[in-house]
Protein backbone atom coordinates (compact mmCIF):
# COMPACT_ATOMS: atom_id res chain seq x y z
CA UNK A 1 0.00 0.00 0.00
CA UNK A 2 2.86 2.35 0.86
CA UNK A 3 4.44 1.62 -2.51
CA UNK A 4 1.29 2.69 -4.33
CA UNK A 5 1.15 5.86 -2.24
CA UNK A 6 4.78 6.71 -3.16
CA UNK A 7 4.16 5.97 -6.83
CA UNK A 8 1.12 8.28 -6.85
CA UNK A 9 3.09 11.06 -5.08
CA UNK A 10 5.97 10.61 -7.51
CA UNK A 11 3.62 10.78 -10.52
CA UNK A 12 1.98 13.94 -9.16
CA UNK A 13 5.35 15.62 -8.61
CA UNK A 14 6.62 14.49 -12.00
CA UNK A 15 3.52 15.74 -13.84
CA UNK A 16 3.72 19.08 -11.98
CA UNK A 17 7.34 19.45 -13.01
CA UNK A 18 6.48 18.68 -16.64
CA UNK A 19 3.66 21.22 -16.55
CA UNK A 20 5.98 23.85 -15.06
CA UNK A 21 8.53 23.12 -17.80
CA UNK A 22 5.86 23.61 -20.49
CA UNK A 23 4.89 26.97 -18.99
CA UNK A 24 8.52 28.03 -18.85
CA UNK A 25 9.07 27.10 -22.52
CA UNK A 26 5.92 28.99 -23.49
CA UNK A 27 7.02 32.03 -21.47
CA UNK A 28 10.44 31.97 -23.12
CA UNK A 29 8.85 31.71 -26.58
CA UNK A 30 6.61 34.69 -25.79
CA UNK A 31 9.60 36.66 -24.49
CA UNK A 32 11.62 35.97 -27.66
CA UNK A 33 8.65 37.06 -29.75
CA UNK A 34 8.32 40.27 -27.73
CA UNK A 35 12.07 40.98 -28.13
CA UNK A 36 11.82 40.56 -31.92
CA UNK A 37 8.73 42.79 -32.03
CA UNK A 38 10.34 45.57 -29.96
CA UNK A 39 13.48 45.45 -32.09
CA UNK A 40 11.45 45.53 -35.31
CA UNK A 41 9.51 48.58 -34.10
CA UNK A 42 12.68 50.32 -32.92
CA UNK A 43 14.46 49.78 -36.24
CA UNK A 44 11.40 50.95 -38.19
CA UNK A 45 11.15 54.11 -36.11
CA UNK A 46 14.91 54.67 -36.43
CA UNK A 47 14.79 54.30 -40.22
CA UNK A 48 11.89 56.78 -40.33
CA UNK A 49 13.90 59.28 -38.25
CA UNK A 50 11.53 58.98 -35.28
CA UNK A 51 14.38 58.64 -32.84
CA UNK A 52 12.40 59.32 -29.65
CA UNK A 53 9.99 56.48 -30.43
CA UNK A 54 12.84 54.16 -31.38
CA UNK A 55 14.59 55.01 -28.12
CA UNK A 56 11.50 54.06 -26.08
CA UNK A 57 11.34 50.63 -27.72
CA UNK A 58 15.08 50.11 -27.24
CA UNK A 59 14.84 50.93 -23.52
CA UNK A 60 11.90 48.53 -23.19
CA UNK A 61 13.89 45.88 -25.01
CA UNK A 62 16.83 46.29 -22.64
CA UNK A 63 14.46 45.79 -19.69
CA UNK A 64 13.48 42.39 -21.10
CA UNK A 65 16.85 41.42 -22.56
CA UNK A 66 19.69 43.26 -20.79
CA UNK A 67 22.43 41.70 -22.97
CA UNK A 68 20.80 42.33 -26.36
CA UNK A 69 23.55 43.44 -28.76
CA UNK A 70 21.16 45.09 -31.19
CA UNK A 71 19.53 47.13 -28.42
CA UNK A 72 22.87 48.52 -27.24
CA UNK A 73 23.94 49.18 -30.82
CA UNK A 74 20.80 51.11 -31.76
CA UNK A 75 20.63 52.96 -28.45
CA UNK A 76 24.23 54.11 -28.91
CA UNK A 77 23.55 54.98 -32.54
CA UNK A 78 20.54 57.10 -31.59
CA UNK A 79 22.50 58.87 -28.86
CA UNK A 80 25.34 59.53 -31.28
CA UNK A 81 22.92 60.81 -33.91
CA UNK A 82 21.43 63.13 -31.28
CA UNK A 83 24.95 64.46 -30.63
CA UNK A 84 25.21 63.10 -27.10
CA UNK A 85 28.59 61.38 -27.21
CA UNK A 86 28.70 61.06 -23.41
CA UNK A 87 25.50 58.98 -23.31
CA UNK A 88 26.57 57.01 -26.38
CA UNK A 89 29.92 56.28 -24.72
CA UNK A 90 28.21 55.01 -21.56
CA UNK A 91 25.66 52.92 -23.47
CA UNK A 92 28.22 51.32 -25.77
CA UNK A 93 30.65 50.66 -22.91
CA UNK A 94 27.82 48.84 -21.09
CA UNK A 95 27.07 46.98 -24.32
CA UNK A 96 30.71 45.92 -24.60
CA UNK A 97 30.65 44.65 -21.02
CA UNK A 98 27.54 42.60 -21.77
CA UNK A 99 28.83 41.46 -25.18
CA UNK A 100 32.65 41.56 -25.20
CA UNK A 101 32.92 39.88 -28.61
CA UNK A 102 30.63 42.29 -30.48
CA UNK A 103 32.62 44.03 -33.19
CA UNK A 104 29.57 46.19 -34.11
CA UNK A 105 29.53 47.77 -30.67
CA UNK A 106 33.31 48.23 -30.63
CA UNK A 107 33.22 49.85 -34.06
CA UNK A 108 30.48 52.30 -33.06
CA UNK A 109 32.24 53.02 -29.77
CA UNK A 110 35.43 53.78 -31.71
CA UNK A 111 33.45 56.34 -33.75
CA UNK A 112 32.27 57.90 -30.47
CA UNK A 113 35.85 57.99 -29.18
CA UNK A 114 36.99 59.66 -32.41
CA UNK A 115 34.31 62.34 -31.98
CA UNK A 116 35.48 62.80 -28.40
CA UNK A 117 39.03 63.09 -29.75
CA UNK A 118 40.14 60.09 -27.67
CA UNK A 119 42.19 58.70 -30.53
CA UNK A 120 44.24 56.31 -28.39
CA UNK A 121 41.18 54.46 -27.07
CA UNK A 122 39.62 54.47 -30.55
CA UNK A 123 42.83 52.95 -31.95
CA UNK A 124 42.83 50.22 -29.30
CA UNK A 125 39.20 49.33 -30.05
CA UNK A 126 39.89 49.23 -33.78
CA UNK A 127 43.00 47.08 -33.28
CA UNK A 128 40.88 44.61 -31.28
CA UNK A 129 38.45 44.39 -34.21
CA UNK A 130 41.27 44.00 -36.73
CA UNK A 131 42.56 40.97 -34.82
CA UNK A 132 39.22 39.30 -35.57
CA UNK A 133 38.48 40.87 -38.96
CA UNK A 134 41.81 41.98 -40.46
CA UNK A 135 40.41 43.06 -43.84
CA UNK A 136 37.33 45.01 -42.76
CA UNK A 137 37.42 48.22 -44.90
CA UNK A 138 35.56 50.48 -42.47
CA UNK A 139 37.70 49.42 -39.52
CA UNK A 140 40.89 49.88 -41.54
CA UNK A 141 39.70 53.32 -42.66
CA UNK A 142 38.91 54.43 -39.11
CA UNK A 143 42.22 53.05 -37.87
CA UNK A 144 43.97 55.07 -40.58
CA UNK A 145 42.00 58.12 -39.51
CA UNK A 146 43.05 57.72 -35.87
CA UNK A 147 46.69 57.42 -36.95
CA UNK A 148 46.33 60.57 -39.01
CA UNK A 149 44.84 62.43 -36.03
CA UNK A 150 47.79 61.21 -33.96
CA UNK A 151 50.19 62.66 -36.59
CA UNK A 152 51.44 59.22 -37.66
CA UNK A 153 51.06 59.76 -41.42
CA UNK A 154 53.05 56.69 -42.46
CA UNK A 155 50.84 54.31 -40.48
CA UNK A 156 47.76 56.26 -41.54
CA UNK A 157 48.62 55.83 -45.23
CA UNK A 158 49.22 52.10 -44.76
CA UNK A 159 45.82 51.60 -43.12
CA UNK A 160 44.01 53.82 -45.62
CA UNK A 161 45.60 52.03 -48.57
CA UNK A 162 44.74 48.63 -47.07
CA UNK A 163 41.18 49.89 -46.51
CA UNK A 164 40.84 50.91 -50.14
CA UNK A 165 42.27 47.61 -51.38
CA UNK A 166 39.89 45.63 -49.14
CA UNK A 167 36.91 47.67 -50.28
CA UNK A 168 37.82 47.15 -53.95
CA UNK A 169 38.21 43.37 -53.43
CA UNK A 170 34.75 43.20 -51.85
CA UNK A 171 33.29 45.11 -54.76
CA UNK A 172 34.38 42.46 -57.27
JOZIVEN-V259632 format. One record per helix or strand. SS is the DSSP state (H for helix, E for strand). FROM is the first residue (numbers start at 0). LEN is the number of residues. If there is no record, write none. Layout:
# JOZIVEN-V259632
SS:FROM:LEN
SS:FROM:LEN
This chain:
# JOZIVEN-V259632
H:1:46
H:50:14
H:68:13
H:84:14
H:102:13
H:118:14
H:136:13
H:152:19
